[in-house]
Amino acid sequence: MPPSDSSLPSSVAELAALGRLLEEHRPRLLAMLRRRLDPKLNPRLDAEEILSEAFLQARRRWEGFQTVPGRQPYAWLYRIALDCLIEAWRRETRSPRDVRRAVPLPDATSLQLGLGLVHPGTSPSEALARDELRQRVQLVMRQLSDGDREILLMRHFDELSYVDIGLVLGIPENSATKRCHRALGRLSDLWIKLFPEK
C-alpha cells in the first residue's frame, strides 16, 4: 500500500465535500479565468487546465482551509485560481517584469461593461464611439497602480463582494470597501485628466 499523503483530505467524506465545493464554484471560476486570459495566448494557455491545477492546489490545502474561522469557499478558490493563472502566465511569457502587472487586462468591452461605462445593446451607429471608449478604458486602467487595478477588476469585473475581496487580499471588509472606493476615485480623476470634456 502506498504511503498516504497527509496534505490530502484524510477521509472519503472530506474528499466528497471538497468535490461538491469545487463543482459548485467551477462555472464561475472558469468564467473568471476565460475573461482574464490574453487571447494571444489561447493556443498555449487553457482555462480548463489552469482550473484543474487550481483544484489540485485546493485539494492539497483543504485541511488548512477547514481550520480557518469564517471561511468563505469562493474567495479561497478564487485566490488559488488567480495565483495559478499568474503562474501560468509567467511560465508562458518568461517575463522578468512584475508578474501581476504582466497579466493582461480583460477584454476592453468587458471592462467597459463591468465598470459601468457603457450599457449592453449599443446600436451599430455607435460602434466607432465604443471603439474609442475601449481604447480609453485600457489606457486609464494601465495607468492605475497594480493594487488599484486589481481591486477594481475583482469588484467590477469578477463581481466579488467586499467581504470576498477582503478575504482574497487578507484585509477586513471595511478596508476592502475603502480601497475599492479610493481606486474608483483615482480612476475617475485619471479619466477627467486624460479626457477632459470639451
C-alpha positions in Angstrom: 0.0 0.0 0.0 1.5 3.4 -1.0 2.2 5.9 1.8 -0.7 8.3 2.5 -0.2 12.0 1.6 -1.0 13.9 4.8 -1.6 17.1 2.7 -4.7 15.5 1.0 -8.1 15.1 2.5 -8.0 12.3 5.0 -11.4 10.8 4.5 -13.8 9.9 1.8 -16.4 12.3 3.3 -13.9 15.2 3.3 -12.9 14.4 -0.3 -16.6 14.3 -1.3 -17.3 17.7 0.5 -14.4 19.2 -1.4 -15.7 17.8 -4.7 -19.1 19.3 -4.1 -17.5 22.7 -3.3 -15.3 22.6 -6.5 -18.3 21.6 -8.6 -20.5 24.3 -7.2 -18.0 27.1 -7.9 -16.5 25.6 -11.1 -18.6 27.6 -13.7 -17.9 31.0 -12.0 -14.2 30.3 -11.6 -13.9 29.1 -15.2 -15.7 32.2 -16.5 -13.3 34.4 -14.5 -10.2 32.6 -16.0 -11.6 32.8 -19.5 -12.2 36.5 -19.2 -8.8 37.2 -17.9 -6.8 35.1 -20.4 -5.0 37.0 -23.1 -6.5 35.9 -26.5 -3.0 35.9 -28.0 -2.0 33.1 -25.5 -5.1 31.0 -26.2 -3.2 28.3 -28.1 -0.8 27.9 -25.1 -3.0 28.7 -22.1 -6.2 26.9 -21.4 -8.7 28.0 -18.7 -9.7 24.4 -18.1 -6.1 23.3 -17.5 -5.5 26.3 -15.2 -8.6 25.4 -13.2 -7.6 21.8 -13.0 -4.3 22.9 -11.4 -6.2 25.2 -9.1 -8.4 22.3 -8.0 -5.2 20.2 -7.3 -3.9 23.1 -5.2 -7.2 23.3 -3.3 -7.1 19.6 -2.6 -3.6 19.9 -1.1 -4.7 22.9 1.1 -8.2 21.6 2.0 -7.3 20.6 5.6 -5.8 24.0 6.3 -8.8 25.8 4.9 -11.2 23.9 7.1 -9.5 25.3 10.2 -9.9 29.0 9.1 -12.7 30.7 11.1 -15.4 32.3 9.0 -14.0 30.8 5.8 -15.6 31.6 2.5 -15.1 28.9 -0.1 -15.5 31.0 -3.2 -12.9 33.6 -2.1 -10.5 30.9 -1.2 -10.9 29.1 -4.5 -10.7 32.4 -6.4 -7.4 33.3 -4.8 -6.0 29.9 -5.7 -7.3 30.1 -9.3 -5.9 33.6 -9.8 -2.5 32.6 -8.4 -2.5 29.6 -10.9 -3.3 32.0 -13.7 -0.5 34.3 -12.8 2.0 31.4 -12.5 0.8 30.0 -15.9 1.2 33.5 -17.5 4.7 33.8 -16.0 5.7 30.4 -17.4 4.4 31.2 -20.9 5.8 34.7 -21.2 9.0 34.2 -19.2 8.8 37.9 -18.4 11.2 39.5 -15.9 8.6 42.1 -15.2 6.4 42.1 -12.2 4.0 39.1 -12.7 0.8 40.8 -11.6 1.4 43.8 -13.9 2.2 41.4 -16.8 -1.1 39.6 -16.5 -3.2 41.2 -19.3 -6.3 43.2 -18.7 -9.6 41.6 -19.6 -11.1 42.4 -23.0 -11.8 46.1 -23.1 -15.5 45.6 -23.9 -15.9 43.5 -20.8 -14.1 46.2 -18.8 -16.4 48.9 -20.0 -19.5 46.9 -19.0 -18.0 45.8 -15.7 -17.1 49.4 -14.7 -20.5 50.6 -15.8 -19.1 52.9 -18.6 -21.4 51.5 -21.2 -24.6 49.5 -21.4 -25.1 46.4 -23.5 -27.1 46.8 -26.6 -25.3 49.8 -28.1 -26.6 50.4 -31.6 -24.3 49.8 -34.6 -24.2 53.6 -35.3 -22.3 54.0 -32.0 -19.6 51.4 -32.9 -16.9 54.0 -33.6 -17.5 55.7 -30.3 -17.4 52.4 -28.5 -14.1 51.5 -30.1 -12.7 54.9 -28.9 -14.1 54.2 -25.4 -12.5 50.8 -25.3 -9.1 52.3 -26.0 -9.6 54.9 -23.4 -10.6 52.4 -20.7 -7.5 50.3 -21.5 -5.3 53.4 -21.3 -6.7 54.6 -17.9 -6.6 51.1 -16.4 -3.0 50.6 -17.4 -2.0 53.9 -15.6 -3.5 52.8 -12.3 -1.3 51.1 -9.7 -1.3 47.3 -9.6 -3.4 47.4 -6.4 -6.0 49.8 -7.7 -6.3 47.9 -10.9 -6.7 44.5 -9.3 -9.3 45.6 -6.7 -11.4 47.2 -9.5 -11.2 44.1 -11.5 -12.2 42.0 -8.6 -15.2 44.2 -7.7 -16.5 45.4 -11.1 -15.3 42.6 -13.4 -15.2 39.4 -11.4 -18.1 40.7 -9.2 -16.7 39.8 -5.9 -18.4 41.2 -2.8 -16.4 43.4 -0.4 -16.3 40.5 2.0 -14.8 38.2 -0.6 -12.3 40.9 -1.7 -11.2 41.3 1.9 -10.7 37.6 2.2 -8.8 37.3 -1.0 -6.5 40.2 0.0 -6.3 39.3 3.6 -7.8 42.6 4.9 -11.1 43.5 6.7 -14.2 44.1 4.7 -14.3 47.8 5.5 -10.7 48.2 4.3 -11.6 46.4 1.1 -14.6 48.7 0.7 -12.5 51.9 1.3 -9.7 50.7 -1.1 -12.2 50.0 -3.8 -13.9 53.4 -3.5 -10.5 55.1 -3.5 -9.4 53.1 -6.6 -12.6 54.1 -8.3 -12.0 57.7 -7.4 -8.5 57.6 -8.8 -9.8 56.0 -12.0 -12.3 58.9 -12.2 -9.6 61.5 -11.6 -7.4 60.0 -14.2 -10.2 59.8 -16.7 -11.0 63.5 -16.2 -7.3 64.4 -16.5 -6.8 62.4 -19.7 -10.1 63.1 -21.3 -11.5 66.5 -20.2 -14.8 67.4 -21.5 -14.6 69.7 -24.5 
